[in-house]
Amino acid sequence: MKLKALIVGMGLFCSVSSFAAGELRFGVEAEYPPFESRNAAGELQGFDIDLGNAICKAAELKCSWVESAFDSLIPGLVSKKFDAINSAMNITEQRRKSIDFTQPIYRIPSQLVGKEGSGMQATPEGLNGKTIGVLQGSIQETYAKEHWEKHGVTVVSYKDQNMAWADLLNGRIDASLVMSAAGQAGFLSKPQGKGFGFIGKPVADDTILGSGIGFGLRKGDAAEKKQLDAAIDKVRADGTITKLAAKYFPGIDVSVK
C-alpha cells in the first residue's frame, strides 16, 4: 500500500483505472488559490481539495492527488495518469471534443485585475496598447485571444498564475484575466494586491467560458460519471457546496443557473 501511494504521488500511472479498486485519483494544478494550492506544510488545500474529499466520501471512494500543469491536465487524463480532473476546469464545447465531464458543480465569473485608476476597460477599445496576462490552457486565455488579441491587445500566457501576478507587480503586463475568486484570494486580498482591483464587470461568452465547472472524465467512462454525478447531488443537497463557497468565495454566487 505504501508503494502504491508513493507511485501515485510521483505522478506515475497504471494502464487501467483505479476506480474499480475504490480509489479516485484526481489530477490537479496546485498553483491557483483559493481553488488549490499548498500550505506552509506542503499540504494541498483549497476549495477544490475540500470539494474532492467530500465527493469521495459521498461516493465511498479513497481520494489521491496527482499534480500537473493546467495545460497538461487533459492529456494526462486521456493517458490515464489519473481518473478525473478536479482543478477549476470549466465545461466547454471545445474541451468536450477531447473529454467528458460530470454535471456542472459550481460557476465562477471571470474578471480583469489591474491597477486602480488605470482607466482600462475590459473591452478591445479599453485595452488598446495594453498587455494582458492569462493562465496557459485556460478559458481566460481562449477568451482574451478571441476577443482582444485579434484587435491588437497583447496577450501573454503563463504556466501558472503566480507568474502572471509577479509580472503585473513589476509592470511587464497591465492586467490579468482570471476567475474572480482566484483574483480576490490569490492576489487582491494580499499585501501585494494593494492599489489593484477588478477592472469593469465580468466578461461574458458562454461558448468560450462554459456552463460551469465540473470534473473532467475520459470519453466513455459512463459508470464513473454516474457514480460521481450521484455524489455531487449528495453534497449539493446536504449544503456542503454552499458551505465551502461561503468559506472560500465570500460574497460570490457560485450556483449553476
Disulfide bonds with the S-S distance in Angstrom:
Cys56-Cys63 2.03
